[in-house]
């Protein structure tokens, strides 16, 4: 009986470690004022089509190099 408890505890520990690793390693999109980078990029694309980039350009500059992984992907 004691062996089953140890096996179940070890399995639970491995599952917990897996979930923690998955959460820590997943790609997170940078956010500015509660809005994701992809929304700012879409807004920039629309503004550029109209010859205006007053909103999205400062957002992307503020996010800075944190935006590179998302931009590359």
mmCIF file of the N, C-alpha and C atoms, coordinates in Angstrom:
data_MODEL
# 
_entry.id   MODEL 
# 
loop_
_atom_site.group_PDB 
_atom_site.id 
_atom_site.type_symbol 
_atom_site.label_atom_id 
_atom_site.label_alt_id 
_atom_site.label_comp_id 
_atom_site.label_asym_id 
_atom_site.label_entity_id 
_atom_site.label_seq_id 
_atom_site.pdbx_PDB_ins_code 
_atom_site.Cartn_x 
_atom_site.Cartn_y 
_atom_site.Cartn_z 
_atom_site.occupancy 
_atom_site.B_iso_or_equiv 
_atom_site.pdbx_formal_charge 
_atom_site.auth_seq_id 
_atom_site.auth_comp_id 
_atom_site.auth_asym_id 
_atom_site.auth_atom_id 
_atom_site.pdbx_PDB_model_num 
ATOM 1   N N  . UNK A 1 1  ? 0.832  -1.201 0.000   1.00 0.00 ? 1  UNK A N  1 
ATOM 2   C CA . UNK A 1 1  ? 0.000  0.000  0.000   1.00 0.00 ? 1  UNK A CA 1 
ATOM 3   C C  . UNK A 1 1  ? 0.870  1.255  0.000   1.00 0.00 ? 1  UNK A C  1 
ATOM 4   N N  . UNK A 1 2  ? 1.932  1.245  0.767   1.00 0.00 ? 2  UNK A N  1 
ATOM 5   C CA . UNK A 1 2  ? 2.805  2.404  0.873   1.00 0.00 ? 2  UNK A CA 1 
ATOM 6   C C  . UNK A 1 2  ? 3.500  2.701  -0.472  1.00 0.00 ? 2  UNK A C  1 
ATOM 7   N N  . UNK A 1 3  ? 3.802  1.632  -1.216  1.00 0.00 ? 3  UNK A N  1 
ATOM 8   C CA . UNK A 1 3  ? 4.458  1.785  -2.514  1.00 0.00 ? 3  UNK A CA 1 
ATOM 9   C C  . UNK A 1 3  ? 3.543  2.523  -3.494  1.00 0.00 ? 3  UNK A C  1 
ATOM 10  N N  . UNK A 1 4  ? 2.259  2.253  -3.470  1.00 0.00 ? 4  UNK A N  1 
ATOM 11  C CA . UNK A 1 4  ? 1.294  2.930  -4.341  1.00 0.00 ? 4  UNK A CA 1 
ATOM 12  C C  . UNK A 1 4  ? 1.230  4.429  -4.027  1.00 0.00 ? 4  UNK A C  1 
ATOM 13  N N  . UNK A 1 5  ? 1.292  4.754  -2.776  1.00 0.00 ? 5  UNK A N  1 
ATOM 14  C CA . UNK A 1 5  ? 1.261  6.158  -2.374  1.00 0.00 ? 5  UNK A CA 1 
ATOM 15  C C  . UNK A 1 5  ? 2.487  6.884  -2.912  1.00 0.00 ? 5  UNK A C  1 
ATOM 16  N N  . UNK A 1 6  ? 3.635  6.242  -2.807  1.00 0.00 ? 6  UNK A N  1 
ATOM 17  C CA . UNK A 1 6  ? 4.872  6.846  -3.324  1.00 0.00 ? 6  UNK A CA 1 
ATOM 18  C C  . UNK A 1 6  ? 4.829  6.997  -4.836  1.00 0.00 ? 6  UNK A C  1 
ATOM 19  N N  . UNK A 1 7  ? 4.308  6.012  -5.525  1.00 0.00 ? 7  UNK A N  1 
ATOM 20  C CA . UNK A 1 7  ? 4.206  6.084  -6.987  1.00 0.00 ? 7  UNK A CA 1 
ATOM 21  C C  . UNK A 1 7  ? 3.242  7.197  -7.385  1.00 0.00 ? 7  UNK A C  1 
ATOM 22  N N  . UNK A 1 8  ? 2.104  7.279  -6.714  1.00 0.00 ? 8  UNK A N  1 
ATOM 23  C CA . UNK A 1 8  ? 1.126  8.326  -7.015  1.00 0.00 ? 8  UNK A CA 1 
ATOM 24  C C  . UNK A 1 8  ? 1.705  9.703  -6.715  1.00 0.00 ? 8  UNK A C  1 
ATOM 25  N N  . UNK A 1 9  ? 2.417  9.836  -5.632  1.00 0.00 ? 9  UNK A N  1 
ATOM 26  C CA . UNK A 1 9  ? 3.043  11.107 -5.280  1.00 0.00 ? 9  UNK A CA 1 
ATOM 27  C C  . UNK A 1 9  ? 4.116  11.493 -6.289  1.00 0.00 ? 9  UNK A C  1 
ATOM 28  N N  . UNK A 1 10 ? 4.905  10.525 -6.727  1.00 0.00 ? 10 UNK A N  1 
ATOM 29  C CA . UNK A 1 10 ? 5.941  10.788 -7.733  1.00 0.00 ? 10 UNK A CA 1 
ATOM 30  C C  . UNK A 1 10 ? 5.302  11.202 -9.061  1.00 0.00 ? 10 UNK A C  1 
ATOM 31  N N  . UNK A 1 11 ? 4.223  10.545 -9.452  1.00 0.00 ? 11 UNK A N  1 
ATOM 32  C CA . UNK A 1 11 ? 3.517  10.887 -10.679 1.00 0.00 ? 11 UNK A CA 1 
ATOM 33  C C  . UNK A 1 11 ? 2.935  12.295 -10.598 1.00 0.00 ? 11 UNK A C  1 
ATOM 34  N N  . UNK A 1 12 ? 2.360  12.626 -9.485  1.00 0.00 ? 12 UNK A N  1 
ATOM 35  C CA . UNK A 1 12 ? 1.823  13.966 -9.282  1.00 0.00 ? 12 UNK A CA 1 
ATOM 36  C C  . UNK A 1 12 ? 2.924  15.016 -9.349  1.00 0.00 ? 12 UNK A C  1 
ATOM 37  N N  . UNK A 1 13 ? 4.058  14.725 -8.772  1.00 0.00 ? 13 UNK A N  1 
ATOM 38  C CA . UNK A 1 13 ? 5.195  15.644 -8.793  1.00 0.00 ? 13 UNK A CA 1 
ATOM 39  C C  . UNK A 1 13 ? 5.722  15.850 -10.218 1.00 0.00 ? 13 UNK A C  1 
ATOM 40  N N  . UNK A 1 14 ? 5.806  14.784 -10.995 1.00 0.00 ? 14 UNK A N  1 
ATOM 41  C CA . UNK A 1 14 ? 6.255  14.877 -12.387 1.00 0.00 ? 14 UNK A CA 1 
ATOM 42  C C  . UNK A 1 14 ? 5.263  15.691 -13.214 1.00 0.00 ? 14 UNK A C  1 
ATOM 43  N N  . UNK A 1 15 ? 3.988  15.471 -12.990 1.00 0.00 ? 15 UNK A N  1 
ATOM 44  C CA . UNK A 1 15 ? 2.969  16.237 -13.718 1.00 0.00 ? 15 UNK A CA 1 
ATOM 45  C C  . UNK A 1 15 ? 3.040  17.718 -13.358 1.00 0.00 ? 15 UNK A C  1 
ATOM 46  N N  . UNK A 1 16 ? 3.227  18.018 -12.106 1.00 0.00 ? 16 UNK A N  1 
ATOM 47  C CA . UNK A 1 16 ? 3.347  19.399 -11.654 1.00 0.00 ? 16 UNK A CA 1 
ATOM 48  C C  . UNK A 1 16 ? 4.575  20.071 -12.257 1.00 0.00 ? 16 UNK A C  1 
ATOM 49  N N  . UNK A 1 17 ? 5.688  19.353 -12.313 1.00 0.00 ? 17 UNK A N  1 
ATOM 50  C CA . UNK A 1 17 ? 6.902  19.883 -12.921 1.00 0.00 ? 17 UNK A CA 1 
ATOM 51  C C  . UNK A 1 17 ? 6.694  20.120 -14.415 1.00 0.00 ? 17 UNK A C  1 
ATOM 52  N N  . UNK A 1 18 ? 5.988  19.230 -15.083 1.00 0.00 ? 18 UNK A N  1 
ATOM 53  C CA . UNK A 1 18 ? 5.708  19.388 -16.511 1.00 0.00 ? 18 UNK A CA 1 
ATOM 54  C C  . UNK A 1 18 ? 4.853  20.605 -16.803 1.00 0.00 ? 18 UNK A C  1 
ATOM 55  N N  . UNK A 1 19 ? 3.819  20.801 -16.022 1.00 0.00 ? 19 UNK A N  1 
ATOM 56  C CA . UNK A 1 19 ? 2.948  21.972 -16.203 1.00 0.00 ? 19 UNK A CA 1 
ATOM 57  C C  . UNK A 1 19 ? 3.725  23.256 -15.924 1.00 0.00 ? 19 UNK A C  1 
ATOM 58  N N  . UNK A 1 20 ? 4.540  23.246 -14.894 1.00 0.00 ? 20 UNK A N  1 
ATOM 59  C CA . UNK A 1 20 ? 5.346  24.430 -14.572 1.00 0.00 ? 20 UNK A CA 1 
ATOM 60  C C  . UNK A 1 20 ? 6.328  24.752 -15.699 1.00 0.00 ? 20 UNK A C  1 
ATOM 61  N N  . UNK A 1 21 ? 6.966  23.735 -16.250 1.00 0.00 ? 21 UNK A N  1 
ATOM 62  C CA . UNK A 1 21 ? 7.905  23.950 -17.355 1.00 0.00 ? 21 UNK A CA 1 
ATOM 63  C C  . UNK A 1 21 ? 7.178  24.466 -18.587 1.00 0.00 ? 21 UNK A C  1 
ATOM 64  N N  . UNK A 1 22 ? 6.011  23.901 -18.865 1.00 0.00 ? 22 UNK A N  1 
ATOM 65  C CA . UNK A 1 22 ? 5.235  24.342 -20.024 1.00 0.00 ? 22 UNK A CA 1 
ATOM 66  C C  . UNK A 1 22 ? 4.844  25.820 -19.885 1.00 0.00 ? 22 UNK A C  1 
ATOM 67  N N  . UNK A 1 23 ? 4.400  26.227 -18.718 1.00 0.00 ? 23 UNK A N  1 
ATOM 68  C CA . UNK A 1 23 ? 4.015  27.619 -18.489 1.00 0.00 ? 23 UNK A CA 1 
ATOM 69  C C  . UNK A 1 23 ? 5.225  28.552 -18.583 1.00 0.00 ? 23 UNK A C  1 
ATOM 70  N N  . UNK A 1 24 ? 6.358  28.099 -18.093 1.00 0.00 ? 24 UNK A N  1 
ATOM 71  C CA . UNK A 1 24 ? 7.550  28.940 -18.091 1.00 0.00 ? 24 UNK A CA 1 
ATOM 72  C C  . UNK A 1 24 ? 8.199  29.081 -19.444 1.00 0.00 ? 24 UNK A C  1 
ATOM 73  N N  . UNK A 1 25 ? 8.069  28.084 -20.304 1.00 0.00 ? 25 UNK A N  1 
ATOM 74  C CA . UNK A 1 25 ? 8.764  28.097 -21.580 1.00 0.00 ? 25 UNK A CA 1 
ATOM 75  C C  . UNK A 1 25 ? 7.916  28.539 -22.765 1.00 0.00 ? 25 UNK A C  1 
ATOM 76  N N  . UNK A 1 26 ? 6.617  28.679 -22.581 1.00 0.00 ? 26 UNK A N  1 
ATOM 77  C CA . UNK A 1 26 ? 5.786  29.069 -23.718 1.00 0.00 ? 26 UNK A CA 1 
ATOM 78  C C  . UNK A 1 26 ? 6.049  30.524 -24.089 1.00 0.00 ? 26 UNK A C  1 
ATOM 79  N N  . UNK A 1 27 ? 5.874  30.830 -25.358 1.00 0.00 ? 27 UNK A N  1 
ATOM 80  C CA . UNK A 1 27 ? 6.119  32.174 -25.862 1.00 0.00 ? 27 UNK A CA 1 
ATOM 81  C C  . UNK A 1 27 ? 4.961  33.072 -25.445 1.00 0.00 ? 27 UNK A C  1 
ATOM 82  N N  . UNK A 1 28 ? 5.283  34.149 -24.772 1.00 0.00 ? 28 UNK A N  1 
ATOM 83  C CA . UNK A 1 28 ? 4.254  35.096 -24.355 1.00 0.00 ? 28 UNK A CA 1 
ATOM 84  C C  . UNK A 1 28 ? 4.372  36.351 -25.200 1.00 0.00 ? 28 UNK A C  1 
ATOM 85  N N  . UNK A 1 29 ? 3.255  36.822 -25.639 1.00 0.00 ? 29 UNK A N  1 
ATOM 86  C CA . UNK A 1 29 ? 3.230  38.013 -26.468 1.00 0.00 ? 29 UNK A CA 1 
ATOM 87  C C  . UNK A 1 29 ? 3.301  39.246 -25.564 1.00 0.00 ? 29 UNK A C  1 
ATOM 88  N N  . UNK A 1 30 ? 4.177  40.202 -25.893 1.00 0.00 ? 30 UNK A N  1 
ATOM 89  C CA . UNK A 1 30 ? 4.249  41.421 -25.092 1.00 0.00 ? 30 UNK A CA 1 
ATOM 90  C C  . UNK A 1 30 ? 2.922  42.188 -25.116 1.00 0.00 ? 30 UNK A C  1 
ATOM 91  N N  . UNK A 1 31 ? 2.625  42.852 -24.004 1.00 0.00 ? 31 UNK A N  1 
ATOM 92  C CA . UNK A 1 31 ? 1.372  43.585 -23.860 1.00 0.00 ? 31 UNK A CA 1 
ATOM 93  C C  . UNK A 1 31 ? 1.688  45.015 -23.455 1.00 0.00 ? 31 UNK A C  1 
ATOM 94  N N  . UNK A 1 32 ? 0.943  45.954 -24.018 1.00 0.00 ? 32 UNK A N  1 
ATOM 95  C CA . UNK A 1 32 ? 1.078  47.357 -23.659 1.00 0.00 ? 32 UNK A CA 1 
ATOM 96  C C  . UNK A 1 32 ? -0.309 47.904 -23.380 1.00 0.00 ? 32 UNK A C  1 
ATOM 97  N N  . UNK A 1 33 ? -0.533 48.405 -22.191 1.00 0.00 ? 33 UNK A N  1 
ATOM 98  C CA . UNK A 1 33 ? -1.822 48.925 -21.747 1.00 0.00 ? 33 UNK A CA 1 
ATOM 99  C C  . UNK A 1 33 ? -2.940 47.900 -21.955 1.00 0.00 ? 33 UNK A C  1 
ATOM 100 N N  . UNK A 1 34 ? -2.634 46.640 -21.669 1.00 0.00 ? 34 UNK A N  1 
ATOM 101 C CA . UNK A 1 34 ? -3.634 45.587 -21.750 1.00 0.00 ? 34 UNK A CA 1 
ATOM 102 C C  . UNK A 1 34 ? -3.911 45.071 -23.148 1.00 0.00 ? 34 UNK A C  1 
ATOM 103 N N  . UNK A 1 35 ? -3.201 45.573 -24.155 1.00 0.00 ? 35 UNK A N  1 
ATOM 104 C CA . UNK A 1 35 ? -3.430 45.153 -25.534 1.00 0.00 ? 35 UNK A CA 1 
ATOM 105 C C  . UNK A 1 35 ? -2.207 44.391 -26.042 1.00 0.00 ? 35 UNK A C  1 
ATOM 106 N N  . UNK A 1 36 ? -2.420 43.241 -26.692 1.00 0.00 ? 36 UNK A N  1 
ATOM 107 C CA . UNK A 1 36 ? -1.283 42.455 -27.177 1.00 0.00 ? 36 UNK A CA 1 
ATOM 108 C C  . UNK A 1 36 ? -0.590 43.124 -28.361 1.00 0.00 ? 36 UNK A C  1 
ATOM 109 N N  . UNK A 1 37 ? 0.664  42.747 -28.576 1.00 0.00 ? 37 UNK A N  1 
ATOM 110 C CA . UNK A 1 37 ? 1.462  43.306 -29.658 1.00 0.00 ? 37 UNK A CA 1 
ATOM 111 C C  . UNK A 1 37 ? 0.818  43.071 -31.020 1.00 0.00 ? 37 UNK A C  1 
ATOM 112 N N  . UNK A 1 38 ? 0.216  41.905 -31.215 1.00 0.00 ? 38 UNK A N  1 
ATOM 113 C CA . UNK A 1 38 ? -0.395 41.601 -32.515 1.00 0.00 ? 38 UNK A CA 1 
ATOM 114 C C  . UNK A 1 38 ? -1.488 42.614 -32.859 1.00 0.00 ? 38 UNK A C  1 
ATOM 115 N N  . UNK A 1 39 ? -2.240 43.071 -31.874 1.00 0.00 ? 39 UNK A N  1 
ATOM 116 C CA . UNK A 1 39 ? -3.269 44.082 -32.114 1.00 0.00 ? 39 UNK A CA 1 
ATOM 117 C C  . UNK A 1 39 ? -2.631 45.407 -32.510 1.00 0.00 ? 39 UNK A C  1 
ATOM 118 N N  . UNK A 1 40 ? -1.523 45.764 -31.861 1.00 0.00 ? 40 UNK A N  1 
ATOM 119 C CA . UNK A 1 40 ? -0.826 47.002 -32.210 1.00 0.00 ? 40 UNK A CA 1 
ATOM 120 C C  . UNK A 1 40 ? -0.240 46.926 -33.612 1.00 0.00 ? 40 UNK A C  1 
ATOM 121 N N  . UNK A 1 41 ? 0.267  45.760 -33.999 1.00 0.00 ? 41 UNK A N  1 
ATOM 122 C CA . UNK A 1 41 ? 0.807  45.598 -35.350 1.00 0.00 ? 41 UNK A CA 1 
ATOM 123 C C  . UNK A 1 41 ? -0.291 45.699 -36.398 1.00 0.00 ? 41 UNK A C  1 
ATOM 124 N N  . UNK A 1 42 ? -1.440 45.134 -36.108 1.00 0.00 ? 42 UNK A N  1 
ATOM 125 C CA . UNK A 1 42 ? -2.572 45.235 -37.033 1.00 0.00 ? 42 UNK A CA 1 
ATOM 126 C C  . UNK A 1 42 ? -3.034 46.683 -37.150 1.00 0.00 ? 42 UNK A C  1 
ATOM 127 N N  . UNK A 1 43 ? -3.068 47.402 -36.034 1.00 0.00 ? 43 UNK A N  1 
ATOM 128 C CA . UNK A 1 43 ? -3.437 48.815 -36.053 1.00 0.00 ? 43 UNK A CA 1 
ATOM 129 C C  . UNK A 1 43 ? -2.416 49.621 -36.849 1.00 0.00 ? 43 UNK A C  1 
ATOM 130 N N  . UNK A 1 44 ? -1.127 49.317 -36.675 1.00 0.00 ? 44 UNK A N  1 
ATOM 131 C CA . UNK A 1 44 ? -0.085 50.007 -37.425 1.00 0.00 ? 44 UNK A CA 1 
ATOM 132 C C  . UNK A 1 44 ? -0.245 49.769 -38.920 1.00 0.00 ? 44 UNK A C  1 
ATOM 133 N N  . UNK A 1 45 ? -0.567 48.528 -39.300 1.00 0.00 ? 45 UNK A N  1 
ATOM 134 C CA . UNK A 1 45 ? -0.760 48.228 -40.716 1.00 0.00 ? 45 UNK A CA 1 
ATOM 135 C C  . UNK A 1 45 ? -1.913 49.048 -41.299 1.00 0.00 ? 45 UNK A C  1 
ATOM 136 N N  . UNK A 1 46 ? -3.014 49.143 -40.556 1.00 0.00 ? 46 UNK A N  1 
ATOM 137 C CA . UNK A 1 46 ? -4.169 49.918 -41.018 1.00 0.00 ? 46 UNK A CA 1 
ATOM 138 C C  . UNK A 1 46 ? -3.850 51.410 -41.063 1.00 0.00 ? 46 UNK A C  1 
ATOM 139 N N  . UNK A 1 47 ? -3.135 51.918 -40.044 1.00 0.00 ? 47 UNK A N  1 
ATOM 140 C CA . UNK A 1 47 ? -2.784 53.337 -40.005 1.00 0.00 ? 47 UNK A CA 1 
ATOM 141 C C  . UNK A 1 47 ? -1.837 53.703 -41.128 1.00 0.00 ? 47 UNK A C  1 
ATOM 142 N N  . UNK A 1 48 ? -0.892 52.823 -41.415 1.00 0.00 ? 48 UNK A N  1 
ATOM 143 C CA . UNK A 1 48 ? 0.049  53.105 -42.504 1.00 0.00 ? 48 UNK A CA 1 
ATOM 144 C C  . UNK A 1 48 ? -0.665 53.168 -43.840 1.00 0.00 ? 48 UNK A C  1 
ATOM 145 N N  . UNK A 1 49 ? -1.689 52.347 -44.023 1.00 0.00 ? 49 UNK A N  1 
ATOM 146 C CA . UNK A 1 49 ? -2.471 52.372 -45.258 1.00 0.00 ? 49 UNK A CA 1 
ATOM 147 C C  . UNK A 1 49 ? -3.165 53.724 -45.417 1.00 0.00 ? 49 UNK A C  1 
ATOM 148 N N  . UNK A 1 50 ? -3.485 54.361 -44.297 1.00 0.00 ? 50 UNK A N  1 
ATOM 149 C CA . UNK A 1 50 ? -4.131 55.676 -44.316 1.00 0.00 ? 50 UNK A CA 1 
ATOM 150 C C  . UNK A 1 50 ? -3.132 56.822 -44.195 1.00 0.00 ? 50 UNK A C  1 
ATOM 151 N N  . UNK A 1 51 ? -1.834 56.494 -44.110 1.00 0.00 ? 51 UNK A N  1 
ATOM 152 C CA . UNK A 1 51 ? -0.805 57.531 -43.991 1.00 0.00 ? 51 UNK A CA 1 
ATOM 153 C C  . UNK A 1 51 ? -0.683 58.099 -42.592 1.00 0.00 ? 51 UNK A C  1 
ATOM 154 N N  . UNK A 1 52 ? -1.044 57.322 -41.586 1.00 0.00 ? 52 UNK A N  1 
ATOM 155 C CA . UNK A 1 52 ? -1.052 57.809 -40.211 1.00 0.00 ? 52 UNK A CA 1 
ATOM 156 C C  . UNK A 1 52 ? -0.521 56.695 -39.309 1.00 0.00 ? 52 UNK A C  1 
ATOM 157 N N  . UNK A 1 53 ? 0.402  57.026 -38.415 1.00 0.00 ? 53 UNK A N  1 
ATOM 158 C CA . UNK A 1 53 ? 0.899  55.998 -37.492 1.00 0.00 ? 53 UNK A CA 1 
ATOM 159 C C  . UNK A 1 53 ? 1.124  56.590 -36.102 1.00 0.00 ? 53 UNK A C  1 
ATOM 160 N N  . UNK A 1 54 ? 0.199  57.421 -35.663 1.00 0.00 ? 54 UNK A N  1 
ATOM 161 C CA . UNK A 1 54 ? 0.363  58.117 -34.385 1.00 0.00 ? 54 UNK A CA 1 
ATOM 162 C C  . UNK A 1 54 ? 0.154  57.219 -33.169 1.00 0.00 ? 54 UNK A C  1 
ATOM 163 N N  . UNK A 1 55 ? -0.670 56.168 -33.291 1.00 0.00 ? 55 UNK A N  1 
ATOM 164 C CA . UNK A 1 55 ? -0.932 55.319 -32.127 1.00 0.00 ? 55 UNK A CA 1 
ATOM 165 C C  . UNK A 1 55 ? 0.055  54.165 -32.020 1.00 0.00 ? 55 UNK A C  1 
ATOM 166 N N  . UNK A 1 56 ? 0.194  53.391 -33.059 1.00 0.00 ? 56 UNK A N  1 
ATOM 167 C CA . UNK A 1 56 ? 0.923  52.120 -32.968 1.00 0.00 ? 56 UNK A CA 1 
ATOM 168 C C  . UNK A 1 56 ? 2.430  52.297 -32.873 1.00 0.00 ? 56 UNK A C  1 
ATOM 169 N N  . UNK A 1 57 ? 2.988  53.281 -33.502 1.00 0.00 ? 57 UNK A N  1 
ATOM 170 C CA . UNK A 1 57 ? 4.441  53.449 -33.489 1.00 0.00 ? 57 UNK A CA 1 
ATOM 171 C C  . UNK A 1 57 ? 4.988  53.623 -32.063 1.00 0.00 ? 57 UNK A C  1 
ATOM 172 N N  . UNK A 1 58 ? 4.421  54.490 -31.217 1.00 0.00 ? 58 UNK A N  1 
ATOM 173 C CA . UNK A 1 58 ? 4.926  54.596 -29.836 1.00 0.00 ? 58 UNK A CA 1 
ATOM 174 C C  . UNK A 1 58 ? 4.752  53.305 -29.031 1.00 0.00 ? 58 UNK A C  1 
ATOM 175 N N  . UNK A 1 59 ? 3.697  52.558 -29.310 1.00 0.00 ? 59 UNK A N  1 
ATOM 176 C CA . UNK A 1 59 ? 3.473  51.300 -28.604 1.00 0.00 ? 59 UNK A CA 1 
ATOM 177 C C  . UNK A 1 59 ? 4.607  50.336 -28.913 1.00 0.00 ? 59 UNK A C  1 
ATOM 178 N N  . UNK A 1 60 ? 4.935  50.191 -30.177 1.00 0.00 ? 60 UNK A N  1 
ATOM 179 C CA . UNK A 1 60 ? 5.983  49.259 -30.584 1.00 0.00 ? 60 UNK A CA 1 
ATOM 180 C C  . UNK A 1 60 ? 7.335  49.738 -30.069 1.00 0.00 ? 60 UNK A C  1 
ATOM 181 N N  . UNK A 1 61 ? 7.575  51.028 -30.064 1.00 0.00 ? 61 UNK A N  1 
ATOM 182 C CA . UNK A 1 61 ? 8.832  51.545 -29.507 1.00 0.00 ? 61 UNK A CA 1 
ATOM 183 C C  . UNK A 1 61 ? 8.914  51.284 -28.007 1.00 0.00 ? 61 UNK A C  1 
ATOM 184 N N  . UNK A 1 62 ? 7.802  51.406 -27.310 1.00 0.00 ? 62 UNK A N  1 
ATOM 185 C CA . UNK A 1 62 ? 7.793  51.163 -25.863 1.00 0.00 ? 62 UNK A CA 1 
ATOM 186 C C  . UNK A 1 62 ? 8.083  49.693 -25.551 1.00 0.00 ? 62 UNK A C  1 
ATOM 187 N N  . UNK A 1 63 ? 7.494  48.787 -26.316 1.00 0.00 ? 63 UNK A N  1 
ATOM 188 C CA . UNK A 1 63 ? 7.728  47.360 -26.095 1.00 0.00 ? 63 UNK A CA 1 
ATOM 189 C C  . UNK A 1 63 ? 9.179  47.022 -26.403 1.00 0.00 ? 63 UNK A C  1 
ATOM 190 N N  . UNK A 1 64 ? 9.752  47.640 -27.400 1.00 0.00 ? 64 UNK A N  1 
ATOM 191 C CA . UNK A 1 64 ? 11.170 47.511 -27.711 1.00 0.00 ? 64 UNK A CA 1 
ATOM 192 C C  . UNK A 1 64 ? 11.592 46.120 -28.148 1.00 0.00 ? 64 UNK A C  1 
ATOM 193 N N  . UNK A 1 65 ? 12.730 45.670 -27.635 1.00 0.00 ? 65 UNK A N  1 
ATOM 194 C CA . UNK A 1 65 ? 13.298 44.401 -28.076 1.00 0.00 ? 65 UNK A CA 1 
ATOM 195 C C  . UNK A 1 65 ? 12.496 43.205 -27.604 1.00 0.00 ? 65 UNK A C  1 
ATOM 196 N N  . UNK A 1 66 ? 11.603 43.377 -26.662 1.00 0.00 ? 66 UNK A N  1 
ATOM 197 C CA . UNK A 1 66 ? 10.731 42.278 -26.247 1.00 0.00 ? 66 UNK A CA 1 
ATOM 198 C C  . UNK A 1 66 ? 9.811  41.835 -27.386 1.00 0.00 ? 66 UNK A C  1 
ATOM 199 N N  . UNK A 1 67 ? 9.639  42.711 -28.381 1.00 0.00 ? 67 UNK A N  1 
ATOM 200 C CA . UNK A 1 67 ? 8.767  42.388 -29.507 1.00 0.00 ? 67 UNK A CA 1 
ATOM 201 C C  . UNK A 1 67 ? 9.461  41.508 -30.543 1.00 0.00 ? 67 UNK A C  1 
ATOM 202 N N  . UNK A 1 68 ? 10.794 41.412 -30.507 1.00 0.00 ? 68 UNK A N  1 
ATOM 203 C CA . UNK A 1 68 ? 11.528 40.690 -31.538 1.00 0.00 ? 68 UNK A CA 1 
ATOM 204 C C  . UNK A 1 68 ? 11.105 39.231 -31.712 1.00 0.00 ? 68 UNK A C  1 
ATOM 205 N N  . UNK A 1 69 ? 10.977 38.428 -30.666 1.00 0.00 ? 69 UNK A N  1 
ATOM 206 C CA . UNK A 1 69 ? 10.555 37.038 -30.899 1.00 0.00 ? 69 UNK A CA 1 
ATOM 207 C C  . UNK A 1 69 ? 9.196  36.929 -31.603 1.00 0.00 ? 69 UNK A C  1 
ATOM 208 N N  . UNK A 1 70 ? 8.274  37.806 -31.258 1.00 0.00 ? 70 UNK A N  1 
ATOM 209 C CA . UNK A 1 70 ? 6.958  37.787 -31.885 1.00 0.00 ? 70 UNK A CA 1 
ATOM 210 C C  . UNK A 1 70 ? 7.069  38.254 -33.332 1.00 0.00 ? 70 UNK A C  1 
ATOM 211 N N  . UNK A 1 71 ? 7.869  39.283 -33.578 1.00 0.00 ? 71 UNK A N  1 
ATOM 212 C CA . UNK A 1 71 ? 8.031  39.798 -34.931 1.00 0.00 ? 71 UNK A CA 1 
ATOM 213 C C  . UNK A 1 71 ? 8.720  38.784 -35.830 1.00 0.00 ? 71 UNK A C  1 
ATOM 214 N N  . UNK A 1 72 ? 9.688  38.078 -35.305 1.00 0.00 ? 72 UNK A N  1 
ATOM 215 C CA . UNK A 1 72 ? 10.416 37.080 -36.094 1.00 0.00 ? 72 UNK A CA 1 
ATOM 216 C C  . UNK A 1 72 ? 9.501  35.906 -36.423 1.00 0.00 ? 72 UNK A C  1 
ATOM 217 N N  . UNK A 1 73 ? 8.689  35.502 -35.471 1.00 0.00 ? 73 UNK A N  1 
ATOM 218 C CA . UNK A 1 73 ? 7.793  34.377 -35.700 1.00 0.00 ? 73 UNK A CA 1 
ATOM 219 C C  . UNK A 1 73 ? 6.714  34.783 -36.668 1.00 0.00 ? 73 UNK A C  1 
# 
